[in-house]
Amino acid sequence: MNNSDLIFIAFSIITLINVARAVSSLRCLLYRMKDIDPLLYQRVNGRVFFNTEGNYSKQMQLFHYIRRNEHLHHFDEYFIYRCNKVKKIFTLASYLVAANILLIPALMYLDL
């Protein structure tokens, strides 16, 4: 195993850990949303959010809700904190996935 393989494996492990953190943070947000804002929970189909029967368009409503910073107008401070945390972690995870995809051809080309 050469250096490029080790770099790729280490970077992939870091990416997988951050994606797992993002999913866990989203689960926690949905759990809190059920108690804090039941109407939003129903609107984003929170009961079956991670199941196969979950409606994709309703799941995207939560993504757009957080992306457009609509959560900043919510009455509960903890909910705002959770939404900000989910947004930061998902941004980090998406950057890591993109960098990981770009890292594959770079390591193959450099052949370290």
C-alpha positions as a LaTeX table, in Angstrom:
\begin{tabular}{lrrr}
\hline
Residue & $x$ (\AA) & $y$ (\AA) & $z$ (\AA) \\
\hline
Met1 & 0.00 & 0.00 & 0.00 \\
Asn2 & 1.47 & 3.34 & $-0.98$ \\
Asn3 & 1.03 & 6.83 & 0.47 \\
Ser4 & $-1.82$ & 7.83 & $-1.85$ \\
Asp5 & $-3.88$ & 4.84 & $-0.72$ \\
Leu6 & $-3.36$ & 5.76 & 2.92 \\
Ile7 & $-4.26$ & 9.39 & 2.29 \\
Phe8 & $-7.41$ & 8.38 & 0.46 \\
Ile9 & $-8.46$ & 5.88 & 3.15 \\
Ala10 & $-7.86$ & 8.40 & 5.95 \\
Phe11 & $-9.77$ & 11.12 & 4.14 \\
Ser12 & $-12.61$ & 8.71 & 3.38 \\
Ile13 & $-12.89$ & 7.71 & 7.02 \\
Ile14 & $-13.04$ & 11.36 & 8.08 \\
Thr15 & $-15.73$ & 11.98 & 5.47 \\
Leu16 & $-17.82$ & 9.00 & 6.62 \\
Ile17 & $-17.59$ & 10.10 & 10.24 \\
Asn18 & $-18.79$ & 13.59 & 9.35 \\
Val19 & $-21.67$ & 12.25 & 7.24 \\
Ala20 & $-22.69$ & 10.08 & 10.19 \\
Arg21 & $-22.55$ & 13.16 & 12.44 \\
Ala22 & $-24.78$ & 15.03 & 9.99 \\
Val23 & $-27.39$ & 12.27 & 9.92 \\
Ser24 & $-27.31$ & 11.97 & 13.71 \\
Ser25 & $-27.72$ & 15.72 & 14.11 \\
Leu26 & $-30.65$ & 15.68 & 11.70 \\
Arg27 & $-32.29$ & 12.87 & 13.67 \\
Cys28 & $-31.89$ & 14.88 & 16.87 \\
Leu29 & $-33.39$ & 17.94 & 15.17 \\
Leu30 & $-36.41$ & 15.93 & 14.01 \\
Tyr31 & $-36.85$ & 14.46 & 17.49 \\
Arg32 & $-36.86$ & 17.93 & 19.03 \\
Met33 & $-39.06$ & 19.28 & 16.25 \\
Lys34 & $-41.78$ & 16.79 & 17.18 \\
Asp35 & $-42.14$ & 18.46 & 20.60 \\
Ile36 & $-41.32$ & 22.07 & 19.72 \\
Asp37 & $-43.09$ & 22.56 & 16.40 \\
Pro38 & $-45.49$ & 19.72 & 15.52 \\
Leu39 & $-46.85$ & 21.51 & 12.44 \\
Leu40 & $-43.40$ & 21.78 & 10.87 \\
Tyr41 & $-42.74$ & 18.18 & 11.85 \\
Gln42 & $-45.84$ & 17.08 & 9.94 \\
Arg43 & $-45.02$ & 19.37 & 7.02 \\
Val44 & $-41.61$ & 17.74 & 6.51 \\
Asn45 & $-43.07$ & 14.28 & 7.10 \\
Gly46 & $-40.89$ & 13.73 & 10.16 \\
Arg47 & $-42.42$ & 10.41 & 11.19 \\
Val48 & $-41.12$ & 8.61 & 8.09 \\
Phe49 & $-38.25$ & 10.97 & 7.21 \\
Phe50 & $-35.58$ & 8.25 & 7.12 \\
Asn51 & $-37.81$ & 5.44 & 5.83 \\
Thr52 & $-38.22$ & 4.40 & 2.23 \\
Glu53 & $-41.82$ & 5.56 & 2.20 \\
Gly54 & $-40.74$ & 9.11 & 3.06 \\
Asn55 & $-41.82$ & 11.77 & 0.57 \\
Tyr56 & $-38.76$ & 13.31 & $-1.07$ \\
Ser57 & $-40.41$ & 16.67 & $-1.76$ \\
Lys58 & $-41.38$ & 17.00 & 1.90 \\
Gln59 & $-37.84$ & 16.14 & 2.95 \\
Met60 & $-36.54$ & 18.87 & 0.65 \\
Gln61 & $-38.85$ & 21.35 & 2.43 \\
Leu62 & $-36.74$ & 20.91 & 5.56 \\
Phe63 & $-33.58$ & 21.44 & 3.52 \\
His64 & $-34.96$ & 24.66 & 2.04 \\
Tyr65 & $-36.30$ & 25.77 & 5.43 \\
Ile66 & $-32.80$ & 25.57 & 6.89 \\
Arg67 & $-30.98$ & 26.84 & 3.78 \\
Arg68 & $-33.14$ & 30.00 & 3.56 \\
Asn69 & $-32.59$ & 30.69 & 7.29 \\
Glu70 & $-36.32$ & 30.60 & 8.03 \\
His71 & $-35.47$ & 28.92 & 11.32 \\
Leu72 & $-34.03$ & 32.21 & 12.60 \\
His73 & $-37.60$ & 33.51 & 13.01 \\
His74 & $-38.62$ & 30.61 & 15.24 \\
Phe75 & $-39.64$ & 31.28 & 18.83 \\
Asp76 & $-37.49$ & 28.59 & 20.46 \\
Glu77 & $-33.77$ & 29.33 & 20.91 \\
Tyr78 & $-32.80$ & 25.67 & 21.18 \\
Phe79 & $-34.49$ & 24.89 & 17.88 \\
Ile80 & $-32.58$ & 27.74 & 16.22 \\
Tyr81 & $-29.35$ & 26.39 & 17.69 \\
Arg82 & $-30.09$ & 22.88 & 16.42 \\
Cys83 & $-30.93$ & 24.13 & 12.91 \\
Asn84 & $-27.71$ & 26.15 & 12.78 \\
Lys85 & $-25.74$ & 23.11 & 13.91 \\
Val86 & $-27.37$ & 20.90 & 11.26 \\
Lys87 & $-26.61$ & 23.52 & 8.61 \\
Lys88 & $-22.93$ & 23.77 & 9.59 \\
Ile89 & $-22.42$ & 20.01 & 9.81 \\
Phe90 & $-24.15$ & 19.36 & 6.48 \\
Thr91 & $-22.08$ & 22.08 & 4.83 \\
Leu92 & $-18.90$ & 20.52 & 6.18 \\
Ala93 & $-19.97$ & 17.03 & 5.14 \\
Ser94 & $-20.88$ & 18.13 & 1.62 \\
Tyr95 & $-17.53$ & 19.90 & 1.20 \\
Leu96 & $-15.72$ & 16.80 & 2.42 \\
Val97 & $-17.62$ & 14.55 & 0.01 \\
Ala98 & $-16.83$ & 16.88 & $-2.88$ \\
Ala99 & $-13.17$ & 17.07 & $-1.88$ \\
Asn100 & $-13.07$ & 13.29 & $-1.54$ \\
Ile101 & $-14.44$ & 12.88 & $-5.06$ \\
Leu102 & $-11.88$ & 15.35 & $-6.40$ \\
Leu103 & $-9.11$ & 13.65 & $-4.44$ \\
Ile104 & $-9.44$ & 10.33 & $-6.29$ \\
Pro105 & $-8.23$ & 11.56 & $-9.73$ \\
Ala106 & $-5.62$ & 13.82 & $-8.13$ \\
Leu107 & $-4.06$ & 10.93 & $-6.23$ \\
Met108 & $-4.20$ & 8.72 & $-9.30$ \\
Tyr109 & $-2.54$ & 11.40 & $-11.43$ \\
Leu110 & 0.18 & 12.23 & $-8.91$ \\
Asp111 & 0.81 & 8.57 & $-8.10$ \\
Leu112 & 2.38 & 9.29 & $-4.73$ \\
\hline
\end{tabular}
